[in-house]
Amino acid sequence: MRNNSDRIRPNEPSEPVDAFAQQSQQNSVFSFATPTEMVELPSKGLYYKEGHPLQGKESVEIRFMTAKDEDILTSKSLLKQGIAIDRLIENVILDKRIKAKDLLPGDRNAVLVASRISGFGSDYSTNITCPACATTSKFTFDLENVKPKEKPDYQELDITLTDSGTFLTTLPRTKVEVEIKILDAKEESNLLASIDKQEKSGLPASSNTSYLSAIICSINGEANRITINRFIDNMPSLDSRHIRSVHSAVTPNIDMKHHFGCPKCGHEQEVDIPITVDFFWSK
């Protein structure tokens, strides 16, 4: 016959249960601490203004992405406002004094790549078009290969880093000494928004002069904006190209170059890893 008492009530344990140990084990599960890591900053903290939390810091501590962070990335409200990525950055950085808009773009990119690796792994699959045969195919990049760019040789570039984190360079045509700065994320966003607004208003394109106006701090020590903009409007193209070249070289960032091999034609070359919706929103 079936023993109904055994079905209803489990057998008594042969040894007494250690209630304290059982409770401790349960508490240890709920007190789990999210792992953190130090992210190397491409800027090395050199180009932040005095008082910024990252001034002089070579790295920043972030925690690994969590399910709560995924909620941020899928929030329709945050995506519509265009602030989902900023909210994610501020969520994973441990130092809450640091705001996403105040980060240099290169440091911001380093935090995003590290967060993506911690949340979804280093394999990043996205569509890429072959430069040779124009075939679009799915290709997998290894984000572990993404490292900060090498610091340029200032002496070779004939530029000087000032105590305030700006750069001095002498223009090849006019021989004018120009002081330029690296834009933070907020300034870069404002520049792009201004250019976009001009285009939508049907105004003549001025992306080049707007860019120069945003990065130039002074000309021969003169910081008056009217003077600077007048000089920019009449600047020889050779000098304009020099400023843009220097600014690109000194701006710290991560090296997104990666080896690509086309599965159709076999063409191989180094390409920039494309940041598409697959980066955080892959299906």
Secondary structure, DSSP 4 states (H G I P E B T S, - for coil): ---HHHHHSPPPPSS---HHHHHHHHHHHHTPPPPEEEEEPTTTT-SSPTT-TTTT-SEEEEEPP-HHHHHHHT-HHHHHHT-HHHHHHHHHBS-TT--GGGS-HHHHHHHHHHHHHHHH-SEEEEEEE-TTT--EEEEEEEGGG-EEPPPP-HHHHTEEE-TTS-EEEE-TTT--EEEE----HHHHHHHHHHHHHHHHTTPPP-HHHHHHHHHEEEETTB--HHHHHHHHHT--HHHHHHHHHHHHHHS--EE-EEEEE-TTT--EEEEEPP--THHHH--
